[in-house]
Amino acid sequence: MNKYDLSYKLHCDLLDNIKQVFEEIAVNVKSRIKEINDAAQTMTPEDIENQLADDYYYYSETFSAINNNIYLAHVVSAVEIHLNRLKSIYTTKHPSCRPPGLSGTSFMRKFEGFMSDIGCSFDFAVSDWQDIDAFRAIRNGFIHGGAEYSDVEPVGQLYIDNNPSYFDVKTILRRNGTTQKTTFYIKNDIMLLNAISIVKRITDKITTSLKTFDI
């Protein structure tokens, strides 16, 4: 197995592990929510409010918001790791060909520049690559902006707006109660599973393109 194929295998193994852990946690959360709902069947509304409401909100809202967003961050990071490793494989083999880094740009723009500089043709206008760029922007939105909608790059905002079934977007009060902010989180597990499929598909094509070029 050559180094490009090995890198893709490691990449897919990581994504598969992310998917497995996410699915296991999702099952446990749904099981806990079911337990709460079952317990509520024999309780008065007052007892539900006093004994179950906080736990229900935690598992259905707070936990899901943090957990789902974190897993998208892992998926995007897996892409960045793989693309950086592909660049390293090529430049290690060709030490005289080290394209200059593009400071101040995303890892995706840097990789596009790398492929262009070495003369390896690839169509980065395809929808899968654009989706990953949206995932990157969304990831940055909750990693650096606390999931504040206004802090997300336009490519991420457009993806959120075009996929309402994947996201929960709502306006909440800030702590002082005098101002508001619009936040978002991934509410649909299918979005994360789709993201992994998209990532595998496009990184396979990129890996094959670079491997074929580097002969």
N, C-alpha and C positions, 0 to 999 in steps of 0.2 A: 504494500500500500504506500503510495507516494505521500508526501507531506501535505499536499492540498486535500487529498481524500481523507487523510488522518485528521486534519483540522476540521473538516466538515463532520466527520464522525463524532469527534469530541463535542462539537457544536450541537449536534442532534441529541447526543447523550445528555447534555446539560438541559436542553429544552424538554426532553422527555422526563427528566427528574423534576423539573419545575412543574410540569403538567401533572405528574403523579402526586406530588406533595399538595398542589393546589386542589386537586380533585378530592384527596383524602380530607383536607381541612373543610372543604365545602360540604362534604357528606356529614361530617361531625357537627358543623354549624346548623345544617338543616335538621339534623336529629335533635339538637338541643332546642331549636325553635318548636319542633313538634312536641317535645316534652312539655314545654311551657304552655302551648295551646291545649294540650290534653289536660294539664292540671287546671287550666282556667275553666274547663267545662263544669267543674263541681264547685266553683267559687263564686262569691257574690262580686258584683262590680267593684265594690269598695275594697275587697280583699285583693282582687286582681290589680287594682291601682297601687295598693300598698306593697304587695308582695311580688308581683310578676312584671309590672310595667317596665321597670328599669332594666331587668334582664332581657326582656323582649326587645326593647329599643337597642340595647347594647349589641345583641347578636344580629338583629335584622338591619340595623343602620350603622352604628359606630364600627363594629368589628368588620362588617362587610366592606365599608368604605376604605378602611385602612388596609385590610387584607388584599382586596382586589387591586387597589392601586399599587401596592407593593409588588404584587406579582407581575403587573405590566412592567414595572421598573426592572425586574429581573429579566424579563423577555428582551427588552430593549438593550440591556447591558450585555446579554448573550450575543446580540448582533454586533455590538461594538467590539467585543472581545474577538469574535471570529474575523471581522474585517481587518482589525489591527494585526491579527496573526497572519492573515493572507499577505498583507503588505510586508510583514517581517520575513515570511518565507521567500518572497520574491527578491527583496533587497539583500537578504543574506546570500542568496544564490548569485546575485548580480551586484556585488559591492560597489562597482563603479557607477551604478544607476540608482542614485538615491534622490528621488524627487523632493524638492523643498517642501517643508510642511506649510500648511495654510493656517496660520495663527488666527484665532478669533472666530473660527467657523466650526460648525458641527462636525462630528465624526463622519457623517454621511457626505457632506460637501468635501471633506478632506479625501475620502475614498474616491469620490468621483474625480477629483483632481489628480489623484495618484494614477487611476486607470487611464486618464487622458494623457498624462505626462509620459507614461511608458508605452503608449500607443496601442493599448488593449481596448478594442471597441466593445461597448456594452450600452444597451438602450436603457438609460435610467429614467426614461419617461413612462415606463410601464406602471400600471396601477399598483402592483404589489410594493414597489419601491416608494411610491407616493404614500401609500398607507403606512409604511414603516416610518416615513418622515413625520406623519401625523402622530404615530405612537410616540416617537421621540419628543415631539413638542408637548404632547399630553403628559408624558413622564416628567419632563422638565417643569411643567405647570404645577404638579403636586410635590415634586422634590424641592424646588426652589421657591415656589409661590404659595405653598400651603393649599393647593387645589383651588386657588382663586381664579375664576374664569377669565377675568380681564388680563391676567398675567400670561395666559397661554398664547403662543404664536398663532397667527391667523390660520395656518394649515391645521393646527390642532383644533381650533375653534370650529372650523368648517367640518371636520370629521365628527365632532361632538354634535353639532347642529344637524348633520345629515344622518345620524344614527341615534335617534332619541330612545330606542329600545335598549341601547347598550348603557346609557348614562342616566344618572339622576342629577339634575341641575336645579338648584334652589337658592333663594336668597335668605340669608340668616343674619341675625343681629350680631354685631361684634360684642365683645365683653362689656364695654361700657354702656351698651344699650342705646347709644345715640346714633350710631352709623350702621350701615349694612354692607354686606358683600355677597356676591354670587359665587357659590362654590359648586363643585361637581365631583362625582365619583362614579366608578364603574359599577353598575348595579346588576349586570347580566353576565353570568359565567361564560356564556357562549362567545362573548366578545374576546375574552382571553384565550379560549381554545381556538377561535378563528385566527387570532393574532399569531399563535404558534404555528399554525398551518401556513399562513402567509409568509412568515419568516423563513421557515424551512424551504418553501418553494423558491423564493427569490435568492436565498443564499446558495442553494444548490446550483442555480443557473449562473450566479456570479463565480462560484468556485470552479465550475466546469469551464467557463469562459477563460478565466485566468490560467487554469491548468493547461488548457488547449493552446493558449497563446505562448506559454512558457515551456516550449519544447526545444 
